[in-house]
Amino acid sequence: MSLRYQADHLKSKDAACFVEFYGWFTDGPEMFLAMEFVQLGDLEKNVIANSGKIPESEARDIAGQILTGLEIMHAVKFAHRDLKPQVYIPGYMLCQKH
C-alpha cells in the first residue's frame, strides 16, 4: 500500500483527529514527511511537566483517544508503526468515537 493512498485516506472526514499532512518527498534513500507544527508539546513533555504523573482519568482519556485514532487508521488499512509518547499531542485529537 502506497504512502499516497494512506495520505489521501487520512484527509477524510476524520482528518481533524490528526495533525495535518502536507506531503512527502525523497532525497536518495531518505523519505521526508511535511506535517503541521503543533506548539502544544507531546505527551512525554506534558507528563514530565507534571512531575512524571498524570491523573488516572486523564490517562483513560488519552488511551481512548489513541485507540480511536488507531481504529480510524486501521479502517483505511493504515498501520502506525511508531506509537510512543512523543507522537501523541494531548488535547489535539478532539474527534469522538463513531
Steps between C-alpha positions, in 0.01 A plus 500: 500500500646836399560799721290702253200267557537532877539878491195543276286292734616688810367820340151364549228611741719377786793725407425731795621219726856523369761763428482626141706304248625732222699256290824311467820491297805282467869582491689190398398218734348739756128587514381823665146584610371858519253531787329771701702654784310490830633703792312307772787260556476124513383259768850438633564873557159542666557209738847627593354847563256339747769334713488184291138425588157558349161437662337164428202668334731683260689177426165337412413788265841482332476122455151540352617766255796287391274197447249709304782629278625146441147385418466777240839422347444124493164551326690639198777240526752743651738355759675732746831329572645757738265547797678676785436795734686736265243456220186566704396863554273534806182694432551499123285205403152632563306256287256262660466127456254416221 
